[in-house]
Amino acid sequence: MIEWAQRLSANTLWVFAALVAILSIAETVAPWRQLRLSTPRRWFSHLGLYLIGLGLFRLAHLLPIAMASERQGATGLLSRPEIPWIVSFVATLLILDFVRYVNHRAQHAFGWLWRLHLVHHSDHDFDFTNDLRFHPLDTAMQVAAATVVVWFFAPPALAVVVDRLLAMIVGMIAHMNVELPSWLERPLRLVFITPQIHRIHHSIDDPDQGRNLGTVFVCWDRLFGTYLDTPLRGHSEVEFGVREVNAEESLRPGHLLLAPFRDYSGDRPR
């Protein structure tokens, strides 16, 4: 299984490139909403944040830990011999996604964490590249949380790789500026975070921002009461961004990097 994990990890960049190509074409041919801000400026900023935050290297950061644990027979809650491999595999996907949910909920509950996460929400447009728009310190916290899980539970290395790929694929699709047909959207949202429900989370209205906090699986929102089916203004009228940052400022690299250190009046619990 370690060899499979290595092979899948080696193809991560190709999966990322294919996904970018497919979503770029889809958003150009059939956009849900016409974007108002400069696409080149937005994409340049988003990609820059992604690379600074070691976006593509997050997988490489976690995989060596998981592989070393598996090779050395490290004892963790998910590596015990009495636990079937498939159970450990599924549990890994659920635990890592639950940790992301908890982390995300904290980011919307505490002012100092919100200042980091505000960068992700401050874009007044919405397309698949928003999934790359995280402050490097925000990314570092996500990586640290996942690292603790991998170290403590010693999960299968293949499950760690699959989790990172799922988070990337579902995350980018959930942010895409394309409307899925209802016959596909409705069944998908029973399991996964979909574009229609994730747009609610990016609404400029405060009550909406604390909802639909999941990354891959929607079950956490349904279990813990943060699921919302319809935004305050309705799906067709929803506006994106945060009130603390205007549209022009949201395009500036200086804002993206210095936002956590500015005195925003938006240090408000959700």
C-alpha positions, 0 to 999 in steps of 0.5 A: 500500500505504501507503493500505491501511496507514492504513485498516487502522490507522484501524480498529484500535480497532474490531477491539479493541472487537469482540474484547473483546465477542466474548471477553467473551461467550464467556468468560461463556457457556462458561468453561474455568474459573470465575474466583476473583478479582474480575473488575471489579478485575482488568479495571480494573487490566489496562485501566489498565496497557494505557492507561498503556503506550500499548497502543493507541498502539503501532501509531501509534508504529511506523506513522509510521516505516514509512510515512516509510521507504517514502515516502522510499525508505529503504534497508533489508534488506527494502526492496531493489528486488530483493526481491519485495513479498510476500517482504518482507511475510512476512519482516516478520511473521516477524522481528517475531515472532521479536524478540518471542520473543527478548525474551520468552525474555530476560525469563525468563532475567534477574532484572532483566527478570523483575521487569518481566515478573513483573507479567504473570504474577502474576495468579492467574486467567487470561482474555483481559484478561491480554494487557493486563497488562504493566508500562509499562516492559515495554511500553516495551522491547517497543516499543523492540525493534520500533522498532529492527526497523522502522528497520533493515529498513524493512519495508512499512508494511502488514506492520507494521500487520498484525503489530500486529493479529496480535499483538493478536488472537492474544495475546488469544485465547491468553489467553482462558478458553475451551477450543477444541474439539480439532478446532480446537485441534490444527491451529491449534497447528501454526502459532499460539499457542493457549489450551491451550499458552499456559496452560502458560506462565502456570503457577505452576510454574517449569519451565512458565513458561519454555516456550511463549514465542511470541506469534503463531507457535509455530515459534520454540518448536519450533525452539529447544526451548521448546515444551511440550505438557502442564504439570507438573500436567496441563491440568486441575490447572494453577494460575496466578500466581507464588509471589512474589505472593499472590492479593490482592496481585495485584489491587492497582494499587500492586503492578502499578506498583511490582513491578519495584522490589521485592526479590523472591526470585524473581529467578531465571533460567529 
